[in-house]
């Protein structure tokens, strides 16, 4: 009995002796754990496995449209480089909203049926109703073309100024007739500054769905005697969704009117980009007060 009582007494003394120390240790441990729980944890840095490269996605290769990420944790993707260019082109359309008619000198260079066709035309244009009059110079000097929407059965009227064809007199042709398209890439219904810019905007909006696009600006370019802002869009690699290798839009810095469009085909291996089409408007005079007589075949100044 005594030995058992002595053992219990010794154990009780040992517990009393270590209890203060255990309390202090527990308090310190509790303090450390509490501090760690309150301290913010940093996300681990992403690591790249040596010798393993990232394979470009279809979007990065430009074969599929670029789409914004659906993840809310990722930052918003950068704006496509064509978007500011589209806004500048749209500003040209806003300028054109206040223009009812104009006269201009239109010069064209187009790749048609394997050759470059060049035309120079004095032009009269009216927005409502859509009306166009051309008088050609150069190789086809004296040729006149007239088109008024809703008149002449929506046909264009044309006559040659010289040569055997001039003996035929005035002919009535569909704007889409093969005889017209053998010398032109576009129909007469595509004529005018507004149409020129709209075609560019439509194509740039479509191309802005894809990558592989380089856009440059030349703010002090010269075109004849005018200072222009030139917007250049370039696609380095031929793709099904890209119609042209290089496209350029010239905007008059003083009037904010579009003056020229250039489009170039993708070069063949080892070659240079080939001009496909170029349209230049110069000597533009706006809101000159054109009347029905300016688009009437019976105008005594015309030879229809």
C-alpha positions as CSV (number, residue, x, y, z in Angstrom):
1,X,0.0,0.0,0.0
2,X,2.7,2.4,0.8
3,X,4.6,1.7,-2.4
4,X,1.4,2.4,-4.5
5,X,0.7,5.6,-2.5
6,X,4.3,6.8,-3.0
7,X,4.0,6.2,-6.8
8,X,0.8,8.2,-7.0
9,X,2.3,11.0,-5.0
10,X,5.4,11.1,-7.2
11,X,3.2,11.3,-10.4
12,X,1.2,14.0,-8.9
13,X,4.3,16.1,-8.1
14,X,5.6,15.5,-11.6
15,X,2.4,16.8,-13.2
16,X,2.4,19.9,-11.0
17,X,6.0,20.6,-11.8
18,X,5.5,20.5,-15.7
19,X,2.1,22.0,-15.9
20,X,3.3,25.7,-15.9
21,X,5.8,24.9,-18.7
22,X,3.1,23.1,-20.8
23,X,0.8,26.0,-20.4
24,X,3.4,28.4,-21.7
25,X,4.3,26.2,-24.6
26,X,0.6,25.8,-25.5
27,X,0.1,29.5,-25.4
28,X,3.1,30.1,-27.7
29,X,1.9,27.5,-30.1
30,X,-1.6,29.0,-30.2
31,X,-0.2,32.5,-30.9
32,X,1.9,31.2,-33.8
33,X,-1.0,29.3,-35.4
34,X,-3.3,32.3,-35.0
35,X,-0.8,34.6,-36.8
36,X,-0.4,32.2,-39.6
37,X,-4.1,31.9,-40.1
38,X,-4.5,35.7,-40.4
39,X,-1.5,36.2,-42.7
40,X,-2.6,36.4,-46.5
41,X,-1.2,33.7,-48.6
42,X,0.4,34.5,-52.0
43,X,-0.5,32.5,-55.1
44,X,2.4,30.3,-56.3
45,X,4.1,31.6,-59.4
46,X,3.5,29.6,-62.5
47,X,6.5,27.6,-63.7
48,X,7.6,26.6,-67.1
49,X,8.9,23.1,-67.5
50,X,12.4,23.3,-69.0
51,X,12.6,22.0,-72.6
52,X,8.8,22.2,-73.1
53,X,7.5,25.0,-75.4
54,X,3.9,26.2,-75.7
55,X,2.2,25.2,-78.9
56,X,0.3,28.1,-80.5
57,X,-3.5,27.7,-80.5
58,X,-5.6,27.9,-83.6
59,X,-6.7,31.4,-82.6
60,X,-3.0,32.5,-82.3
61,X,-2.3,31.0,-85.7
62,X,-5.1,33.1,-87.2
63,X,-7.1,30.1,-88.5
64,X,-10.1,30.7,-86.2
65,X,-11.7,33.9,-85.0
66,X,-10.3,35.5,-81.8
67,X,-12.9,35.2,-79.1
68,X,-12.9,36.8,-75.6
69,X,-12.2,34.4,-72.8
70,X,-15.2,33.3,-70.7
71,X,-13.1,33.1,-67.6
72,X,-13.7,35.9,-65.1
73,X,-10.3,35.5,-63.6
74,X,-8.4,36.4,-66.8
75,X,-7.8,40.0,-67.9
76,X,-9.8,41.4,-70.8
77,X,-8.1,40.7,-74.1
78,X,-6.4,43.6,-75.9
79,X,-8.4,45.4,-78.6
80,X,-7.8,44.1,-82.1
81,X,-5.5,46.5,-84.0
82,X,-8.1,47.0,-86.8
83,X,-10.6,48.5,-84.4
84,X,-9.1,52.0,-84.2
85,X,-8.7,51.9,-88.0
86,X,-12.4,51.1,-88.4
87,X,-13.3,54.0,-86.2
88,X,-11.3,56.4,-88.3
89,X,-13.0,55.1,-91.4
90,X,-16.4,55.5,-89.8
91,X,-15.5,59.1,-89.0
92,X,-15.1,59.6,-92.8
93,X,-18.7,58.3,-93.2
94,X,-19.9,60.9,-90.6
95,X,-18.2,63.6,-92.7
96,X,-20.0,62.3,-95.8
97,X,-23.4,62.6,-94.1
98,X,-23.4,66.3,-94.7
99,X,-22.5,66.0,-98.4
100,X,-25.3,65.7,-100.9
101,X,-23.3,65.8,-104.1
102,X,-19.8,66.4,-105.4
103,X,-17.6,66.6,-108.5
104,X,-14.2,64.9,-108.7
105,X,-11.5,63.5,-110.9
106,X,-11.5,59.7,-110.4
107,X,-8.4,57.7,-111.4
108,X,-8.5,53.9,-111.3
109,X,-6.0,51.1,-111.8
110,X,-7.4,47.6,-111.7
111,X,-6.1,44.1,-112.4
112,X,-8.7,42.7,-114.8
113,X,-8.4,39.6,-116.9
114,X,-4.6,39.4,-116.5
115,X,-3.8,43.0,-117.2
116,X,-3.8,46.4,-115.5
117,X,-6.6,48.6,-116.8
118,X,-6.3,52.3,-116.2
119,X,-9.1,54.9,-116.4
120,X,-9.4,58.6,-115.7
121,X,-12.8,60.2,-115.5
122,X,-14.4,63.5,-114.6
123,X,-17.2,62.6,-112.3
124,X,-20.4,64.0,-111.1
125,X,-22.1,62.3,-108.1
126,X,-25.4,62.7,-106.2
127,X,-26.5,60.7,-103.2
128,X,-30.3,60.9,-103.7
129,X,-31.3,59.5,-106.0
130,X,-28.1,57.6,-106.5
131,X,-26.7,59.2,-109.7
132,X,-23.4,59.0,-111.4
133,X,-22.0,60.6,-114.6
134,X,-18.6,59.9,-116.0
135,X,-16.7,61.5,-118.9
136,X,-13.5,59.7,-119.7
137,X,-10.1,61.0,-120.6
138,X,-7.0,59.2,-121.7
139,X,-7.3,56.2,-123.9
140,X,-11.1,56.4,-123.9
141,X,-11.4,60.1,-124.3
142,X,-14.9,61.2,-125.0
143,X,-16.7,58.2,-123.6
144,X,-19.6,59.1,-121.4
145,X,-21.5,56.9,-118.9
146,X,-24.6,57.8,-117.1
147,X,-26.6,55.9,-114.4
148,X,-29.5,57.1,-112.3
149,X,-31.1,54.7,-109.8
150,X,-34.8,54.1,-110.8
151,X,-34.4,55.6,-114.2
152,X,-33.7,54.2,-117.7
153,X,-35.0,50.8,-116.4
154,X,-32.1,50.8,-113.9
155,X,-29.7,50.4,-116.9
156,X,-26.6,52.5,-117.5
157,X,-26.2,54.5,-120.7
158,X,-22.9,54.6,-122.5
159,X,-21.4,55.7,-125.7
160,X,-17.8,55.9,-127.1
161,X,-16.2,59.1,-128.1
162,X,-14.2,57.8,-131.0
163,X,-13.4,54.7,-133.0
164,X,-15.8,52.2,-134.6
165,X,-17.8,51.7,-131.4
166,X,-18.7,55.4,-131.5
167,X,-20.7,54.7,-134.6
168,X,-23.1,52.5,-132.6
169,X,-24.2,55.5,-130.6
170,X,-25.7,55.2,-127.1
171,X,-26.2,51.7,-125.7
172,X,-28.2,50.6,-122.7
173,X,-26.4,48.0,-120.5
174,X,-27.0,46.3,-117.2
175,X,-24.5,47.4,-114.6
176,X,-23.4,43.8,-114.2
177,X,-23.1,43.1,-118.0
178,X,-20.0,41.2,-119.1
179,X,-19.1,44.1,-121.4
180,X,-18.8,46.4,-118.4
181,X,-17.0,43.9,-116.1
182,X,-14.3,43.0,-118.7
183,X,-12.8,46.5,-118.0
184,X,-13.8,46.9,-114.3
185,X,-13.7,45.0,-111.1
186,X,-16.8,46.7,-109.7
187,X,-20.1,47.9,-111.1
188,X,-21.1,51.5,-111.4
189,X,-23.5,51.0,-108.4
190,X,-20.3,50.7,-106.3
191,X,-19.1,54.1,-107.3
192,X,-18.6,57.0,-104.9
193,X,-16.7,57.9,-101.8
194,X,-19.3,56.4,-99.4
195,X,-19.2,53.0,-101.2
196,X,-15.4,53.0,-101.3
197,X,-15.2,53.5,-97.5
198,X,-18.1,51.1,-96.7
199,X,-16.3,48.3,-98.7
200,X,-13.2,48.8,-96.6
201,X,-15.0,48.9,-93.3
202,X,-17.0,45.7,-94.1
203,X,-13.8,43.8,-94.9
204,X,-11.9,45.1,-91.9
205,X,-14.7,44.2,-89.6
206,X,-14.7,40.7,-90.9
207,X,-10.9,40.5,-90.6
208,X,-10.9,41.8,-87.1
209,X,-12.3,38.4,-86.0
210,X,-8.9,36.9,-86.7
211,X,-5.3,37.4,-85.7
212,X,-2.3,37.9,-87.9
213,X,-2.9,41.5,-88.7
214,X,-0.5,44.4,-88.6
215,X,-1.8,48.0,-88.7
216,X,0.4,51.0,-89.3
217,X,-0.3,54.7,-89.6
218,X,1.4,57.3,-91.7
219,X,0.0,60.7,-90.5
220,X,2.0,63.0,-92.9
221,X,1.7,61.2,-96.2
222,X,1.4,63.2,-99.4
223,X,-1.2,62.6,-102.2
224,X,-0.9,65.1,-104.9
225,X,-1.0,68.4,-103.0
226,X,-2.9,67.1,-100.0
227,X,-1.5,65.9,-96.7
228,X,-3.1,62.6,-95.7
229,X,-3.4,60.1,-93.0
230,X,-2.7,56.7,-94.4
231,X,-3.9,53.6,-92.6
232,X,-2.2,50.4,-93.7
233,X,-3.4,46.9,-92.9
234,X,-1.1,44.0,-93.6
235,X,-1.6,40.3,-93.3
236,X,1.8,38.5,-93.3
237,X,0.5,35.0,-94.2
238,X,-2.0,34.1,-96.9
239,X,-5.2,32.8,-95.3
240,X,-8.6,32.0,-96.7
241,X,-10.2,34.7,-94.6
242,X,-7.9,37.5,-96.0
243,X,-8.8,38.8,-99.4
244,X,-5.7,41.0,-99.7
245,X,-2.1,41.1,-98.4
246,X,-2.0,44.9,-98.0
247,X,-4.8,47.4,-97.9
248,X,-4.4,51.2,-97.5
249,X,-6.9,53.9,-96.9
250,X,-5.9,57.6,-97.6
251,X,-7.8,60.3,-95.6
252,X,-7.4,64.0,-96.3
253,X,-6.3,65.6,-93.0
254,X,-8.0,68.9,-93.8
255,X,-11.4,67.7,-95.0
256,X,-11.5,64.2,-93.4
257,X,-12.7,62.9,-96.7
258,X,-11.4,59.5,-98.1
259,X,-9.2,60.1,-101.1
260,X,-7.7,56.7,-102.1
261,X,-7.9,53.0,-101.5
262,X,-5.2,50.5,-102.5
263,X,-5.4,46.8,-102.3
264,X,-2.5,44.4,-103.0
265,X,-2.5,40.6,-103.5
266,X,-0.3,38.2,-101.6
267,X,3.1,37.9,-103.4
268,X,4.2,34.7,-105.1
269,X,7.2,33.1,-103.6
270,X,10.1,35.5,-104.0
271,X,8.0,38.1,-105.6
272,X,6.5,41.5,-104.6
273,X,2.9,42.3,-103.7
274,X,0.9,42.9,-106.9
275,X,-1.6,45.8,-107.2
276,X,-5.1,44.5,-107.5
277,X,-7.1,47.8,-107.4
278,X,-6.5,51.4,-106.7
279,X,-9.1,54.2,-106.7
280,X,-8.1,57.8,-106.3
281,X,-10.4,60.8,-105.9
282,X,-8.9,64.2,-106.5
283,X,-10.1,67.8,-107.1
284,X,-13.1,67.0,-104.9
285,X,-15.7,69.8,-104.7
286,X,-18.6,69.1,-102.4
287,X,-22.2,70.3,-102.3
288,X,-22.0,72.1,-105.6
289,X,-25.8,72.0,-106.2
290,X,-26.0,69.3,-108.9
291,X,-29.5,69.1,-110.4
292,X,-31.5,66.6,-112.5
293,X,-30.1,68.2,-115.6
294,X,-26.6,67.0,-114.7
295,X,-27.9,63.4,-114.9
296,X,-30.2,63.8,-117.9
297,X,-29.2,62.1,-121.2
298,X,-30.8,65.1,-123.0
299,X,-28.4,67.6,-121.4
300,X,-27.1,69.5,-124.5
301,X,-23.5,69.3,-123.1
302,X,-23.7,65.5,-123.3
303,X,-23.5,63.4,-126.5
304,X,-25.9,60.6,-125.6
